Amino acid sequence: MTDLIVVNKDDRVLSYKDKDECHAVNGILHRAYSIYIFNSKQELLIQQRSKDKNLWPLFWSNTCCSHPHPVCHSDPAAKEKSLFKQAQQRLSEEFGFTTKLKFLYKFNYKAQYKKIGSETELCYVLLGKYNGVVKPNNKEIADFKWLNIDWLKKNIKQNPNKYTPWFKLEIKELIKRFSNFSR
């Protein structure tokens, strides 16, 4: 079993709980991260989640997302480095590459998937650039695409049920923050 970092709405660590317990129908607020990788053409790398995922299987989502795991650090800077290190490791596990990541913002959200479970997360949104070869892990990813933001924005409006709830929230915020994406 994997422990996740349980936090309050101000991102203060409260405890550590099992991943399944955090993702139960009522959910427990825990830390997460979402990674967005763009290439030099300003295309976003998105993935279709594996059919084996408990929550939102075969839905399209951001490049990569997961949860940081507890580390024994009292220094906030060490905690931040650990989050980035874990995020880069997860990106490598899912897509076979790593790149420098930049913190963009964090937010709270809650979304329930059928009567199976939920995500109740304080999510760090991370941004990176990459132009090389990707090697998707087929245990994690059913499919992937590099997409133009304008096309993606229209497709999310036309087919909202094909995309994960956190992705729809985050992409809206990314577009708002980067006016050049809305051209």
Secondary structure by P-SEA (a helix, b strand, c coil): cbbbbbbcccccccccccccccccccccbbbbbbbbbbccccbbbbbccccccccccccccccbbbbbcccccccaaaaaaaaaaaaaaaaaaccccccbbbbccccccccccccccccccbbbbbbbccccbbbbccccccccccccaaaaaaaaaaccccccaaaaaaaaaaaaacccccc
